[in-house]
């Protein structure tokens, strides 16, 4: 009997942000969520600014130009909140 091994693909597929959390859909079907309070720049941004994200780092990162914020899927998976710069 064969074993089906799914490959983890931690690249960003889509990003959804509400007033409570950031939700990142990964290419392998998982969704990572983290509290928005972990990311003060996103928490203080308008919804329009939050929606203006782009992938970076070969698909493993998310960048918001206007608010100068960058988040990696690695950091989200580790549960690493942003720090003040």
C-alpha positions in Angstrom: 0.0 0.0 0.0 1.4 3.4 -1.0 1.6 6.4 1.2 0.4 9.8 0.0 2.8 12.4 1.2 1.6 16.0 0.8 4.3 18.6 0.3 4.2 21.7 2.4 4.2 24.8 0.3 4.4 27.9 2.6 4.1 30.4 -0.2 1.4 33.0 0.0 -1.8 32.5 -2.0 -4.0 35.2 -0.5 -4.3 37.5 2.4 -7.4 38.6 4.3 -7.4 41.1 7.1 -10.3 41.9 9.4 -10.4 44.1 12.5 -9.2 41.2 14.7 -6.7 39.1 12.7 -4.6 38.6 9.6 -5.4 35.4 7.7 -2.9 34.1 5.2 -3.9 31.4 2.8 -0.9 29.2 1.8 -0.4 27.4 -1.5 -0.7 24.0 0.2 -4.2 24.8 1.4 -3.4 25.8 5.0 -4.5 29.1 6.5 -2.4 30.9 9.1 -4.1 33.4 11.4 -2.5 35.8 13.8 -3.9 38.6 16.0 -3.8 42.0 14.3 -2.5 43.5 17.6 0.8 41.7 16.8 1.3 44.0 13.8 0.7 47.6 15.0 1.2 49.1 11.5 -1.5 46.9 10.1 -3.7 47.5 13.1 -3.4 51.2 12.6 -3.8 51.2 8.8 -7.1 51.8 7.0 -8.8 48.8 5.4 -7.8 50.2 2.0 -4.2 50.3 3.0 -4.4 46.7 4.4 -5.8 45.5 1.1 -2.8 46.9 -0.9 -0.4 44.0 -0.2 2.0 42.3 -2.6 4.0 39.1 -2.4 7.7 39.4 -1.9 10.6 37.1 -1.1 9.8 34.5 -3.8 6.2 34.2 -2.5 7.2 33.6 1.2 6.6 37.2 2.3 3.9 39.9 2.2 4.8 43.6 1.8 2.7 46.7 2.3 4.5 49.6 0.6 2.4 52.5 2.0 2.7 51.4 5.6 6.2 50.0 5.3 5.3 46.5 6.7 6.7 43.1 5.8 5.6 39.8 7.2 7.0 36.4 6.3 5.1 33.1 6.3 8.0 31.7 8.4 7.4 34.3 11.1 3.7 33.7 11.1 4.2 29.9 11.4 6.7 30.5 14.3 4.2 32.9 16.0 6.5 35.8 15.9 4.8 39.2 16.4 6.3 42.3 14.8 8.4 44.7 16.8 8.4 48.5 16.8 11.1 50.0 14.6 
